[in-house]
């Protein structure tokens, strides 16, 4: 299992907040996908991390719309 180095200078406070929020929601049984600028797809603590640049933007828009309806 991969882990974060939350003390790394490469991870800033906003990113740390997303990590804690996504981990907490995942522990409550939610399926969490995070789209960011990481280099590779990975799963950490049951949270899926995707590279935003490699993602179909139409899919993201559809997903946001369908979750709010």
Residue, then its C-alpha position, 0 to 999 in steps of 0.5 A: x500500500x502506498x502512503x503519503x509523506x504529509x511532511x514533504x514540502x511538495x505537498x501543500x496544505x490544500x492538498x493535505x486537506x483533500x487527502x484527509x477529506x477523501x480518506x475520511x469519506x472513504x472510511x465511511x464507505x464512499x467511493x472516492x475518485x480524486x482527479x489531480x496532476x499526479x503522474x500515474x493512476x494509483x489507489x491509496x487507502x481505497x481512494x483512486x487518484x487519476x491524472x486530470x490531463x489523461x481524463x476525458x473532460x466530457x466524462x468528468x462533466x457528465x459525472x458531476x451533472x449526474x451526481x447532482x441530479 
